[in-house]
């Protein structure tokens, strides 16, 4: 069993042991015109809140996504995309943030 802080690997995805199983890591990003916002968290709900707020602060037509990612199994400083969790956009007509689970 891995100790807290040790890196483990399984099926090409690595994680850091912390006593509760592998971390679930989520990235979120928003693009609106020539601007963009992004972040990384281990809390899906926090990713949704950040993405929602960034879209609310953007101009209509902005769009974003939340992705479940893993640490690069080769140790490079990047994340490996595992799955798109949700997509959202700011409706150009109403200004509302519209969500789609994927």
Number of C-alpha atoms within 10 A of each C-alpha: 7 12 11 11 11 11 15 15 13 8 6 11 17 20 20 18 17 14 12 7 10 16 18 14 19 26 24 25 20 23 19 19 11 5 10 15 15 16 13 18 16 14 13 20 11 14 23 21 12 20 27 21 12 22 29 16 12 20 17 19 16 23 25 22 23 25 22 21 22 22 21 17 18 10 9 8 7 12 18 15 14 13 13 16 18 17 20 20 24 24 16 12 8 8 16 13 19 13 16 10 10 11
